[in-house]
Amino acid sequence: MSSQLVILGLHRVGFPPPNAKIRGLFISPKLLSFQIWLLKRRGYKFMTLREAMLSNNTKRAVLTFDDGYVDNLTAAFPLLQKHNIPATLFVITGDVGKGNVTWDEAGESLPADLLSWECVRHLRDHGWEIASHAHEHVHLDLYHESHQEGLIRRSIDEIEAMTGERPVSFAYPYGTYDPRTKRVLKRLGVQFAVTTKPARSDDDVAARDHLELTRLSLGGRHFYHYVRAFFRTAKVAGLLPERILSVPADSPTVAK
């Protein structure tokens, strides 16, 4: 059974510089447009994560952006405005408005500029959902439950103070969490949390743990990235008959 909810996991919109180590964090505007066209063509309606999880629409698609990079406003926002669709933005509240940011645990030394609260509010005013990515970009499961709660609570409180809306959605930094993290989220009123686990064609929306939502991660700019995006999306959203999609993941047809 094909999924009726497709959550896309994205980070940066643009082209990776030569010194970027994790080049898959970048998606070109044209590839993002292609992805939007592909899902719209199949009848998916784009919503924020909160809207999608509460909606009765049959086919729902969500664009999520982790971290809060400046290019989410300068590159992604105009493109999404053109298509009249919103997105969900997961911000690291401790780094909002900072420039040349790197994170020790990221495995990436490429400095990045992050959105200011003024820019975050601009996106909110245009229909984006502002959600939490914790107060620091760390592996939460490495910390005691009380420390995890401090990082998550501070993030939620700051988002509410700076935007006027208390977030109900969360993205686990680095995709790492444990039962303690989920307990904290429940205590703080978080209803939906996304992981870095890949989406599957047999995902049942009704049966999903709303604090362990899977995502379809995409990035790139070359032709084979379009092919990969098509086949990955087709596998999750049922764009092609299952017999055509039974190509092994390491097949040269689906380049990595």
Contacts in CASP RR format, 6 or more apart in sequence:
PFRMAT RR
TARGET T0000
AUTHOR 0000-0000-0000
METHOD contacts of the structure
MODEL  1
MSSQLVILGLHRVGFPPPNAKIRGLFISPKLLSFQIWLLKRRGYKFMTLR
EAMLSNNTKRAVLTFDDGYVDNLTAAFPLLQKHNIPATLFVITGDVGKGN
VTWDEAGESLPADLLSWECVRHLRDHGWEIASHAHEHVHLDLYHESHQEG
LIRRSIDEIEAMTGERPVSFAYPYGTYDPRTKRVLKRLGVQFAVTTKPAR
SDDDVAARDHLELTRLSLGGRHFYHYVRAFFRTAKVAGLLPERILSVPAD
SPTVAK
1 201 0 8 1.000
1 202 0 8 1.000
1 204 0 8 1.000
2 201 0 8 1.000
2 236 0 8 1.000
2 237 0 8 1.000
2 238 0 8 1.000
3 199 0 8 1.000
3 200 0 8 1.000
3 201 0 8 1.000
3 203 0 8 1.000
3 205 0 8 1.000
3 236 0 8 1.000
3 237 0 8 1.000
3 238 0 8 1.000
4 58 0 8 1.000
4 59 0 8 1.000
4 60 0 8 1.000
4 205 0 8 1.000
5 52 0 8 1.000
5 53 0 8 1.000
5 60 0 8 1.000
5 61 0 8 1.000
5 62 0 8 1.000
5 203 0 8 1.000
5 205 0 8 1.000
6 39 0 8 1.000
6 44 0 8 1.000
6 60 0 8 1.000
6 61 0 8 1.000
6 62 0 8 1.000
6 199 0 8 1.000
6 216 0 8 1.000
6 233 0 8 1.000
6 236 0 8 1.000
6 237 0 8 1.000
7 49 0 8 1.000
7 52 0 8 1.000
7 61 0 8 1.000
7 62 0 8 1.000
7 64 0 8 1.000
7 194 0 8 1.000
7 199 0 8 1.000
7 213 0 8 1.000
7 214 0 8 1.000
7 215 0 8 1.000
7 216 0 8 1.000
8 35 0 8 1.000
8 61 0 8 1.000
8 62 0 8 1.000
8 63 0 8 1.000
8 64 0 8 1.000
8 215 0 8 1.000
8 216 0 8 1.000
8 217 0 8 1.000
8 218 0 8 1.000
9 63 0 8 1.000
9 64 0 8 1.000
9 65 0 8 1.000
9 66 0 8 1.000
9 194 0 8 1.000
9 215 0 8 1.000
9 216 0 8 1.000
9 217 0 8 1.000
9 218 0 8 1.000
10 27 0 8 1.000
10 32 0 8 1.000
10 63 0 8 1.000
10 64 0 8 1.000
10 65 0 8 1.000
10 66 0 8 1.000
10 76 0 8 1.000
10 217 0 8 1.000
10 218 0 8 1.000
10 219 0 8 1.000
11 25 0 8 1.000
11 26 0 8 1.000
11 27 0 8 1.000
11 65 0 8 1.000
11 66 0 8 1.000
11 67 0 8 1.000
11 69 0 8 1.000
12 25 0 8 1.000
12 26 0 8 1.000
12 27 0 8 1.000
12 69 0 8 1.000
12 71 0 8 1.000
12 72 0 8 1.000
12 112 0 8 1.000
13 26 0 8 1.000
13 27 0 8 1.000
13 28 0 8 1.000
13 29 0 8 1.000
13 32 0 8 1.000
13 71 0 8 1.000
13 72 0 8 1.000
13 75 0 8 1.000
13 76 0 8 1.000
13 79 0 8 1.000
14 26 0 8 1.000
14 27 0 8 1.000
14 28 0 8 1.000
14 29 0 8 1.000
14 71 0 8 1.000
14 75 0 8 1.000
14 221 0 8 1.000
15 26 0 8 1.000
15 28 0 8 1.000
15 221 0 8 1.000
16 23 0 8 1.000
16 24 0 8 1.000
16 25 0 8 1.000
16 26 0 8 1.000
17 110 0 8 1.000
19 109 0 8 1.000
19 110 0 8 1.000
20 26 0 8 1.000
20 108 0 8 1.000
20 110 0 8 1.000
21 107 0 8 1.000
21 108 0 8 1.000
21 109 0 8 1.000
21 110 0 8 1.000
22 106 0 8 1.000
22 107 0 8 1.000
22 108 0 8 1.000
23 220 0 8 1.000
24 219 0 8 1.000
24 220 0 8 1.000
25 108 0 8 1.000
25 219 0 8 1.000
26 219 0 8 1.000
26 220 0 8 1.000
26 221 0 8 1.000
27 35 0 8 1.000
27 218 0 8 1.000
27 219 0 8 1.000
27 220 0 8 1.000
27 221 0 8 1.000
28 220 0 8 1.000
28 221 0 8 1.000
29 75 0 8 1.000
29 76 0 8 1.000
29 79 0 8 1.000
30 221 0 8 1.000
31 218 0 8 1.000
31 219 0 8 1.000
31 220 0 8 1.000
31 221 0 8 1.000
31 225 0 8 1.000
31 226 0 8 1.000
31 229 0 8 1.000
32 76 0 8 1.000
32 79 0 8 1.000
33 79 0 8 1.000
33 83 0 8 1.000
34 226 0 8 1.000
34 229 0 8 1.000
35 218 0 8 1.000
35 229 0 8 1.000
35 233 0 8 1.000
36 46 0 8 1.000
36 63 0 8 1.000
36 83 0 8 1.000
36 85 0 8 1.000
38 229 0 8 1.000
38 230 0 8 1.000
38 233 0 8 1.000
38 239 0 8 1.000
39 46 0 8 1.000
39 61 0 8 1.000
39 233 0 8 1.000
39 237 0 8 1.000
40 46 0 8 1.000
40 83 0 8 1.000
42 59 0 8 1.000
42 237 0 8 1.000
42 238 0 8 1.000
42 239 0 8 1.000
43 59 0 8 1.000
44 59 0 8 1.000
44 60 0 8 1.000
44 61 0 8 1.000
44 237 0 8 1.000
45 57 0 8 1.000
45 59 0 8 1.000
45 60 0 8 1.000
45 61 0 8 1.000
46 60 0 8 1.000
46 61 0 8 1.000
46 62 0 8 1.000
46 63 0 8 1.000
46 83 0 8 1.000
46 85 0 8 1.000
46 86 0 8 1.000
47 55 0 8 1.000
47 57 0 8 1.000
47 60 0 8 1.000
47 61 0 8 1.000
47 62 0 8 1.000
47 86 0 8 1.000
48 62 0 8 1.000
48 86 0 8 1.000
48 87 0 8 1.000
48 88 0 8 1.000
48 127 0 8 1.000
48 128 0 8 1.000
48 129 0 8 1.000
49 62 0 8 1.000
49 64 0 8 1.000
49 88 0 8 1.000
49 129 0 8 1.000
49 131 0 8 1.000
49 169 0 8 1.000
49 192 0 8 1.000
49 194 0 8 1.000
49 213 0 8 1.000
50 88 0 8 1.000
50 129 0 8 1.000
50 131 0 8 1.000
50 168 0 8 1.000
50 169 0 8 1.000
50 191 0 8 1.000
50 192 0 8 1.000
51 86 0 8 1.000
51 129 0 8 1.000
52 60 0 8 1.000
52 61 0 8 1.000
52 62 0 8 1.000
53 191 0 8 1.000
53 192 0 8 1.000
53 210 0 8 1.000
59 237 0 8 1.000
62 87 0 8 1.000
62 88 0 8 1.000
63 80 0 8 1.000
63 85 0 8 1.000
63 86 0 8 1.000
63 87 0 8 1.000
63 88 0 8 1.000
64 87 0 8 1.000
64 88 0 8 1.000
64 89 0 8 1.000
64 90 0 8 1.000
64 171 0 8 1.000
64 194 0 8 1.000
64 215 0 8 1.000
65 72 0 8 1.000
65 76 0 8 1.000
65 87 0 8 1.000
65 88 0 8 1.000
65 89 0 8 1.000
65 90 0 8 1.000
66 90 0 8 1.000
66 133 0 8 1.000
66 171 0 8 1.000
67 90 0 8 1.000
67 91 0 8 1.000
67 92 0 8 1.000
67 112 0 8 1.000
67 114 0 8 1.000
67 133 0 8 1.000
67 137 0 8 1.000
68 89 0 8 1.000
68 90 0 8 1.000
68 91 0 8 1.000
68 92 0 8 1.000
68 96 0 8 1.000
68 114 0 8 1.000
68 115 0 8 1.000
68 120 0 8 1.000
68 133 0 8 1.000
69 112 0 8 1.000
69 113 0 8 1.000
69 114 0 8 1.000
69 115 0 8 1.000
70 112 0 8 1.000
70 113 0 8 1.000
70 114 0 8 1.000
70 115 0 8 1.000
70 119 0 8 1.000
72 87 0 8 1.000
72 89 0 8 1.000
72 115 0 8 1.000
72 123 0 8 1.000
73 115 0 8 1.000
73 119 0 8 1.000
73 122 0 8 1.000
73 123 0 8 1.000
76 87 0 8 1.000
77 123 0 8 1.000
77 126 0 8 1.000
80 86 0 8 1.000
80 87 0 8 1.000
81 126 0 8 1.000
86 126 0 8 1.000
86 127 0 8 1.000
86 128 0 8 1.000
86 129 0 8 1.000
87 123 0 8 1.000
87 128 0 8 1.000
87 129 0 8 1.000
88 128 0 8 1.000
88 129 0 8 1.000
88 131 0 8 1.000
88 169 0 8 1.000
89 115 0 8 1.000
89 120 0 8 1.000
89 123 0 8 1.000
89 128 0 8 1.000
89 129 0 8 1.000
89 130 0 8 1.000
89 131 0 8 1.000
90 131 0 8 1.000
90 132 0 8 1.000
90 133 0 8 1.000
90 169 0 8 1.000
90 170 0 8 1.000
90 171 0 8 1.000
90 194 0 8 1.000
91 114 0 8 1.000
91 115 0 8 1.000
91 120 0 8 1.000
91 130 0 8 1.000
91 131 0 8 1.000
91 132 0 8 1.000
91 133 0 8 1.000
91 155 0 8 1.000
91 159 0 8 1.000
92 114 0 8 1.000
92 133 0 8 1.000
92 134 0 8 1.000
92 135 0 8 1.000
92 136 0 8 1.000
92 137 0 8 1.000
92 155 0 8 1.000
92 173 0 8 1.000
93 132 0 8 1.000
93 134 0 8 1.000
93 135 0 8 1.000
93 154 0 8 1.000
93 155 0 8 1.000
93 158 0 8 1.000
93 159 0 8 1.000
94 135 0 8 1.000
94 136 0 8 1.000
94 155 0 8 1.000
94 158 0 8 1.000
95 101 0 8 1.000
95 114 0 8 1.000
95 136 0 8 1.000
95 137 0 8 1.000
96 114 0 8 1.000
96 115 0 8 1.000
96 116 0 8 1.000
96 117 0 8 1.000
96 120 0 8 1.000
96 162 0 8 1.000
97 113 0 8 1.000
97 114 0 8 1.000
97 115 0 8 1.000
97 116 0 8 1.000
97 117 0 8 1.000
98 113 0 8 1.000
98 114 0 8 1.000
99 111 0 8 1.000
99 112 0 8 1.000
99 113 0 8 1.000
99 114 0 8 1.000
100 111 0 8 1.000
100 112 0 8 1.000
100 113 0 8 1.000
101 111 0 8 1.000
101 112 0 8 1.000
101 113 0 8 1.000
101 114 0 8 1.000
102 108 0 8 1.000
102 109 0 8 1.000
102 110 0 8 1.000
102 111 0 8 1.000
102 112 0 8 1.000
103 137 0 8 1.000
103 138 0 8 1.000
105 137 0 8 1.000
105 138 0 8 1.000
105 139 0 8 1.000
105 174 0 8 1.000
106 137 0 8 1.000
106 174 0 8 1.000
115 123 0 8 1.000
117 162 0 8 1.000
117 163 0 8 1.000
120 130 0 8 1.000
120 162 0 8 1.000
120 163 0 8 1.000
121 162 0 8 1.000
121 163 0 8 1.000
123 130 0 8 1.000
124 130 0 8 1.000
124 163 0 8 1.000
124 165 0 8 1.000
129 167 0 8 1.000
129 169 0 8 1.000
130 159 0 8 1.000
130 163 0 8 1.000
130 165 0 8 1.000
130 167 0 8 1.000
131 159 0 8 1.000
131 167 0 8 1.000
131 168 0 8 1.000
131 169 0 8 1.000
131 170 0 8 1.000
131 171 0 8 1.000
132 152 0 8 1.000
132 155 0 8 1.000
132 156 0 8 1.000
132 159 0 8 1.000
132 167 0 8 1.000
132 169 0 8 1.000
132 170 0 8 1.000
132 171 0 8 1.000
132 190 0 8 1.000
133 155 0 8 1.000
133 170 0 8 1.000
133 171 0 8 1.000
133 173 0 8 1.000
134 140 0 8 1.000
134 151 0 8 1.000
134 152 0 8 1.000
134 155 0 8 1.000
134 170 0 8 1.000
134 173 0 8 1.000
135 150 0 8 1.000
135 151 0 8 1.000
135 152 0 8 1.000
135 154 0 8 1.000
135 155 0 8 1.000
135 158 0 8 1.000
136 151 0 8 1.000
136 173 0 8 1.000
137 173 0 8 1.000
137 174 0 8 1.000
138 151 0 8 1.000
138 173 0 8 1.000
138 174 0 8 1.000
139 173 0 8 1.000
139 174 0 8 1.000
139 176 0 8 1.000
140 148 0 8 1.000
140 151 0 8 1.000
140 152 0 8 1.000
140 172 0 8 1.000
140 173 0 8 1.000
140 176 0 8 1.000
140 177 0 8 1.000
140 178 0 8 1.000
140 181 0 8 1.000
141 176 0 8 1.000
141 177 0 8 1.000
141 178 0 8 1.000
141 180 0 8 1.000
141 181 0 8 1.000
142 176 0 8 1.000
143 151 0 8 1.000
144 180 0 8 1.000
145 180 0 8 1.000
145 183 0 8 1.000
145 184 0 8 1.000
148 180 0 8 1.000
148 181 0 8 1.000
148 184 0 8 1.000
149 184 0 8 1.000
149 187 0 8 1.000
149 188 0 8 1.000
152 170 0 8 1.000
152 181 0 8 1.000
152 184 0 8 1.000
152 185 0 8 1.000
152 188 0 8 1.000
152 190 0 8 1.000
153 184 0 8 1.000
153 188 0 8 1.000
156 166 0 8 1.000
156 167 0 8 1.000
156 188 0 8 1.000
156 190 0 8 1.000
159 165 0 8 1.000
159 166 0 8 1.000
159 167 0 8 1.000
160 166 0 8 1.000
160 167 0 8 1.000
167 190 0 8 1.000
168 189 0 8 1.000
168 190 0 8 1.000
168 191 0 8 1.000
168 192 0 8 1.000
169 190 0 8 1.000
169 191 0 8 1.000
169 192 0 8 1.000
169 193 0 8 1.000
169 194 0 8 1.000
170 185 0 8 1.000
170 190 0 8 1.000
170 192 0 8 1.000
170 193 0 8 1.000
170 194 0 8 1.000
170 211 0 8 1.000
171 193 0 8 1.000
171 194 0 8 1.000
172 181 0 8 1.000
172 193 0 8 1.000
172 194 0 8 1.000
172 195 0 8 1.000
172 196 0 8 1.000
174 196 0 8 1.000
175 195 0 8 1.000
175 196 0 8 1.000
177 193 0 8 1.000
177 195 0 8 1.000
182 193 0 8 1.000
182 211 0 8 1.000
182 212 0 8 1.000
185 193 0 8 1.000
185 211 0 8 1.000
186 211 0 8 1.000
190 211 0 8 1.000
191 210 0 8 1.000
192 210 0 8 1.000
192 211 0 8 1.000
192 213 0 8 1.000
193 210 0 8 1.000
193 211 0 8 1.000
193 212 0 8 1.000
193 213 0 8 1.000
194 213 0 8 1.000
194 214 0 8 1.000
194 215 0 8 1.000
195 212 0 8 1.000
195 213 0 8 1.000
195 214 0 8 1.000
195 215 0 8 1.000
196 215 0 8 1.000
196 217 0 8 1.000
197 212 0 8 1.000
197 214 0 8 1.000
197 215 0 8 1.000
198 214 0 8 1.000
198 215 0 8 1.000
198 216 0 8 1.000
198 217 0 8 1.000
199 214 0 8 1.000
199 215 0 8 1.000
199 216 0 8 1.000
199 236 0 8 1.000
200 214 0 8 1.000
200 236 0 8 1.000
201 235 0 8 1.000
201 236 0 8 1.000
201 238 0 8 1.000
201 242 0 8 1.000
201 245 0 8 1.000
203 214 0 8 1.000
203 236 0 8 1.000
208 214 0 8 1.000
216 232 0 8 1.000
216 233 0 8 1.000
216 236 0 8 1.000
218 225 0 8 1.000
218 228 0 8 1.000
218 229 0 8 1.000
218 232 0 8 1.000
219 225 0 8 1.000
219 229 0 8 1.000
224 255 0 8 1.000
225 255 0 8 1.000
227 253 0 8 1.000
227 254 0 8 1.000
227 255 0 8 1.000
228 254 0 8 1.000
228 255 0 8 1.000
228 256 0 8 1.000
230 239 0 8 1.000
231 245 0 8 1.000
231 247 0 8 1.000
231 253 0 8 1.000
231 254 0 8 1.000
232 254 0 8 1.000
233 239 0 8 1.000
234 240 0 8 1.000
234 245 0 8 1.000
235 245 0 8 1.000
238 245 0 8 1.000
247 253 0 8 1.000
247 254 0 8 1.000
250 256 0 8 1.000
END
